[in-house]
């Protein structure tokens, strides 16, 4: 039982480290709302710019926001 828990913990840790490395190397990702199409369809069928990405089709990744938040908190704590 402990072997399974250890393996699950190491797998989760490895996945998290890989995701943070991707976020550090490439902070921009496709917008989840419009899926990178830059627009979304309204209920009547017309196209509108995506409100979440302002029509760019890309957003800052969640992991990159986390890295930036931790970096800011670290800097503010050491002043």
C-alpha atoms as an extended CHARMM CRD file, in Angstrom:
* protein
*
        79  EXT
         1         1  UNK       CA              0.0000000000        0.0000000000        0.0000000000  PROA      1               0.0000000000
         2         2  UNK       CA              2.7800000000        2.4280000000        0.8480000000  PROA      2               0.0000000000
         3         3  UNK       CA              4.4950000000        1.6320000000       -2.4420000000  PROA      3               0.0000000000
         4         4  UNK       CA              1.4140000000        2.7220000000       -4.3560000000  PROA      4               0.0000000000
         5         5  UNK       CA              1.1570000000        5.9490000000       -2.3380000000  PROA      5               0.0000000000
         6         6  UNK       CA              4.8490000000        6.6840000000       -2.8540000000  PROA      6               0.0000000000
         7         7  UNK       CA              4.5470000000        6.0670000000       -6.5880000000  PROA      7               0.0000000000
         8         8  UNK       CA              1.4680000000        8.2990000000       -6.8130000000  PROA      8               0.0000000000
         9         9  UNK       CA              3.2400000000       11.0500000000       -4.8630000000  PROA      9               0.0000000000
        10        10  UNK       CA              6.3440000000       10.8900000000       -7.0510000000  PROA      10              0.0000000000
        11        11  UNK       CA              4.2370000000       10.8940000000      -10.2100000000  PROA      11              0.0000000000
        12        12  UNK       CA              2.3180000000       13.9630000000       -9.0290000000  PROA      12              0.0000000000
        13        13  UNK       CA              5.5250000000       15.7340000000       -8.0580000000  PROA      13              0.0000000000
        14        14  UNK       CA              7.1200000000       14.9150000000      -11.4110000000  PROA      14              0.0000000000
        15        15  UNK       CA              4.0990000000       16.1470000000      -13.3360000000  PROA      15              0.0000000000
        16        16  UNK       CA              4.0350000000       19.3830000000      -11.3170000000  PROA      16              0.0000000000
        17        17  UNK       CA              7.7210000000       20.0490000000      -11.9100000000  PROA      17              0.0000000000
        18        18  UNK       CA              7.3580000000       19.4350000000      -15.6420000000  PROA      18              0.0000000000
        19        19  UNK       CA              4.3590000000       21.7670000000      -15.8300000000  PROA      19              0.0000000000
        20        20  UNK       CA              6.2180000000       24.5250000000      -13.9630000000  PROA      20              0.0000000000
        21        21  UNK       CA              9.1690000000       24.0970000000      -16.3380000000  PROA      21              0.0000000000
        22        22  UNK       CA              6.8250000000       24.4800000000      -19.3200000000  PROA      22              0.0000000000
        23        23  UNK       CA              5.2730000000       27.5740000000      -17.7320000000  PROA      23              0.0000000000
        24        24  UNK       CA              8.7080000000       29.1030000000      -17.1410000000  PROA      24              0.0000000000
        25        25  UNK       CA              9.8480000000       28.4080000000      -20.7060000000  PROA      25              0.0000000000
        26        26  UNK       CA              6.5830000000       29.2590000000      -22.4780000000  PROA      26              0.0000000000
        27        27  UNK       CA              4.2980000000       31.4610000000      -20.3460000000  PROA      27              0.0000000000
        28        28  UNK       CA              1.5970000000       31.8970000000      -23.0110000000  PROA      28              0.0000000000
        29        29  UNK       CA             -1.0690000000       29.3070000000      -23.7860000000  PROA      29              0.0000000000
        30        30  UNK       CA             -4.2580000000       29.1110000000      -25.8220000000  PROA      30              0.0000000000
        31        31  UNK       CA             -7.3160000000       30.7710000000      -24.3170000000  PROA      31              0.0000000000
        32        32  UNK       CA             -9.6050000000       28.1470000000      -22.7840000000  PROA      32              0.0000000000
        33        33  UNK       CA            -12.7670000000       30.0990000000      -23.4890000000  PROA      33              0.0000000000
        34        34  UNK       CA            -12.3370000000       30.6080000000      -27.2520000000  PROA      34              0.0000000000
        35        35  UNK       CA             -9.7610000000       27.7840000000      -27.7080000000  PROA      35              0.0000000000
        36        36  UNK       CA             -7.4270000000       30.1880000000      -29.5240000000  PROA      36              0.0000000000
        37        37  UNK       CA             -9.9720000000       31.1960000000      -32.1670000000  PROA      37              0.0000000000
        38        38  UNK       CA            -10.0070000000       34.8320000000      -30.9180000000  PROA      38              0.0000000000
        39        39  UNK       CA            -13.7960000000       34.9900000000      -30.9630000000  PROA      39              0.0000000000
        40        40  UNK       CA            -16.7930000000       33.1300000000      -29.6370000000  PROA      40              0.0000000000
        41        41  UNK       CA            -20.3210000000       32.7580000000      -30.9160000000  PROA      41              0.0000000000
        42        42  UNK       CA            -23.1520000000       34.4340000000      -29.1000000000  PROA      42              0.0000000000
        43        43  UNK       CA            -26.5760000000       32.9300000000      -28.5500000000  PROA      43              0.0000000000
        44        44  UNK       CA            -27.9150000000       34.5270000000      -31.7400000000  PROA      44              0.0000000000
        45        45  UNK       CA            -25.0050000000       33.2040000000      -33.8260000000  PROA      45              0.0000000000
        46        46  UNK       CA            -22.8850000000       36.3250000000      -34.2810000000  PROA      46              0.0000000000
        47        47  UNK       CA            -19.1590000000       36.4250000000      -33.5980000000  PROA      47              0.0000000000
        48        48  UNK       CA            -17.7010000000       38.5600000000      -30.8280000000  PROA      48              0.0000000000
        49        49  UNK       CA            -14.1660000000       39.0480000000      -29.5790000000  PROA      49              0.0000000000
        50        50  UNK       CA            -13.4080000000       36.7760000000      -26.6710000000  PROA      50              0.0000000000
        51        51  UNK       CA            -13.7470000000       38.7420000000      -23.4170000000  PROA      51              0.0000000000
        52        52  UNK       CA            -11.1560000000       36.6870000000      -21.5330000000  PROA      52              0.0000000000
        53        53  UNK       CA             -8.2610000000       37.1440000000      -23.9530000000  PROA      53              0.0000000000
        54        54  UNK       CA             -9.4880000000       40.4050000000      -25.5610000000  PROA      54              0.0000000000
        55        55  UNK       CA             -9.4870000000       38.7740000000      -28.9820000000  PROA      55              0.0000000000
        56        56  UNK       CA             -5.8250000000       37.7080000000      -28.9480000000  PROA      56              0.0000000000
        57        57  UNK       CA             -6.4330000000       33.9580000000      -28.5800000000  PROA      57              0.0000000000
        58        58  UNK       CA             -3.7330000000       33.5780000000      -25.9230000000  PROA      58              0.0000000000
        59        59  UNK       CA             -3.5640000000       33.9490000000      -22.1530000000  PROA      59              0.0000000000
        60        60  UNK       CA             -0.9040000000       33.7010000000      -19.4950000000  PROA      60              0.0000000000
        61        61  UNK       CA             -0.8210000000       30.1460000000      -18.1430000000  PROA      61              0.0000000000
        62        62  UNK       CA             -2.0710000000       29.5460000000      -14.6180000000  PROA      62              0.0000000000
        63        63  UNK       CA              1.2820000000       28.0930000000      -13.5760000000  PROA      63              0.0000000000
        64        64  UNK       CA              3.0780000000       31.2100000000      -14.7930000000  PROA      64              0.0000000000
        65        65  UNK       CA              0.7520000000       33.3670000000      -12.7020000000  PROA      65              0.0000000000
        66        66  UNK       CA              1.6330000000       31.1840000000       -9.7260000000  PROA      66              0.0000000000
        67        67  UNK       CA              5.3680000000       31.5680000000      -10.4000000000  PROA      67              0.0000000000
        68        68  UNK       CA              4.9930000000       35.3590000000      -10.7020000000  PROA      68              0.0000000000
        69        69  UNK       CA              2.9640000000       35.5380000000       -7.4840000000  PROA      69              0.0000000000
        70        70  UNK       CA              5.5480000000       33.5420000000       -5.5330000000  PROA      70              0.0000000000
        71        71  UNK       CA              8.3610000000       35.6660000000       -6.9720000000  PROA      71              0.0000000000
        72        72  UNK       CA              6.5630000000       38.8940000000       -5.9810000000  PROA      72              0.0000000000
        73        73  UNK       CA              5.8590000000       37.6580000000       -2.4660000000  PROA      73              0.0000000000
        74        74  UNK       CA              9.4850000000       36.5980000000       -2.0700000000  PROA      74              0.0000000000
        75        75  UNK       CA             10.7740000000       40.0080000000       -3.2180000000  PROA      75              0.0000000000
        76        76  UNK       CA              8.3530000000       41.9040000000       -0.9670000000  PROA      76              0.0000000000
        77        77  UNK       CA              9.3430000000       39.8120000000        2.0280000000  PROA      77              0.0000000000
        78        78  UNK       CA             13.0520000000       40.4890000000        1.5630000000  PROA      78              0.0000000000
        79        79  UNK       CA             12.9630000000       44.2790000000        1.3390000000  PROA      79              0.0000000000
